[in-house]
Amino acid sequence: MTLELGAQLKELRTRDGRTQEEVASALGVTAQAVSRWECSACCPDIALLPSIANYFDVSIDRLFGYDIERKRKIDTLCEKLAEMNRENNGEDISMSECIRLAREGLLEFPGNPRVMLALADILYNAGYVRYGEFHLTDSEGYEIFDVERHRKYSEWQEAISLYERVIPLLDDGDEKFGAVNLLANLYAVTGETEKAAKLAERAPTMWNCREFLRIGGLSGKKRSEAFEDAVIALVQKLVQYMIHCEISRNTDSPAATAKTVAKALEIGDAVLGIGYRDDMALRAYLARIELFLADRLWESGDGDGAFEALDGALKRAKTVSDACAKSQPEYFPWFCVKGSRPDSIKDDSRWSEWVKRCSA
């Protein structure tokens, strides 16, 4: 009960934009007392509960988190918003409606971290869906973000503000670290590199990540399986970062990028071939990577190689599921970082034949 009361007091104070000192002054206690309540170190005197409830204009039941209906409504809303946001990933199907519902939810539940986070995630996605991420090349030939263009995205500016407000309210876990990751990306694309660096400095090193910590706490077969999980997670990120590194260094050299992508695929295949558990997520990821290899080969003038890569991507996808295979044309070319590109490969008669094989 103490834990619930502390969380409720902090949420209500944040909702109203009040400081601990302001709350303390209104209730005739010290700011330290309010801090201890919110940290659940102790509870307010029972005689203070009516005054606290009146101050925040809520019921005493609300202070103790007994408002079950409210929680149910928030759960339902956040689930719906997450589903709608996924549906709008990559294509504006109902982005405006999704934003409208999230804003209405925040009006109904002001200061609620889950609803704030939902709106931030939706606005983050809206920037990509409505405008896209654009890149330039600097004087040394390296890829850089078009920050001047990105700073004009009102959706991203609002998302940054929301993430900055909500992250301190979230408990450690996937939800919080996911928000930190998205905020870091928004800082990068809008040119706030110092803020991004400070955010990164507050995060644990890779040696303290979940996968590695699991290894340290296990033994026997479970420890061996944890090692496998860590290797698979590492290789997936390694493949991704190899490709991003090559893109940033060779924005105008599709042939050079194709060579790196091919090497990255070899690394992924090597890990899958060692005898570790068969990871379907990694297989699906490598299928997407081979789509990008096909794109880079096509852009370099190697049409035959491009269609060999498309067949390779389809072969990989079929080992995952029929749904994965059918989705291949939709995901092509996967790592497209320079905005829309002419889809000249689709004018080749082999493209339509490949699409048919994906659905076969």
HELIX and SHEET records of a PDB file:
HELIX    1   1 THR A    2  ARG A   15  1                                  14    
HELIX    2   2 GLN A   20  LEU A   27  1                                   8    
HELIX    3   3 ALA A   31  GLU A   38  1                                   8    
HELIX    4   4 ILE A   46  LEU A   48  5                                   3    
HELIX    5   5 LEU A   49  PHE A   56  1                                   8    
HELIX    6   6 ILE A   60  LEU A   63  1                                   4    
HELIX    7   7 ILE A   68  GLU A   87  1                                  20    
HELIX    8   8 MET A   95  GLU A  108  1                                  14    
HELIX    9   9 PRO A  113  ARG A  130  1                                  18    
HELIX   10  10 VAL A  147  HIS A  150  1                                   4    
HELIX   11  11 SER A  154  VAL A  166  1                                  13    
HELIX   12  12 ILE A  167  LEU A  169  5                                   3    
HELIX   13  13 ASP A  174  VAL A  189  1                                  16    
HELIX   14  14 THR A  193  GLU A  201  1                                   9    
HELIX   15  15 MET A  206  ASN A  208  5                                   3    
HELIX   16  16 ARG A  210  GLY A  216  1                                   7    
HELIX   17  17 GLY A  220  ARG A  249  1                                  30    
HELIX   18  18 PRO A  254  LEU A  272  1                                  19    
HELIX   19  19 MET A  280  GLU A  299  1                                  20    
HELIX   20  20 GLY A  303  LYS A  318  1                                  16    
HELIX   21  21 ASP A  322  LYS A  326  1                                   5    
HELIX   22  22 GLN A  328  TYR A  331  1                                   4    
HELIX   23  23 SER A  344  ASP A  347  5                                   4    
HELIX   24  24 SER A  349  SER A  359  1                                  11    
SHEET    1   A 2 HIS A 135  THR A 137  0                                        
SHEET    2   A 2 GLU A 143  PHE A 145 -1                                        
END                                                                             
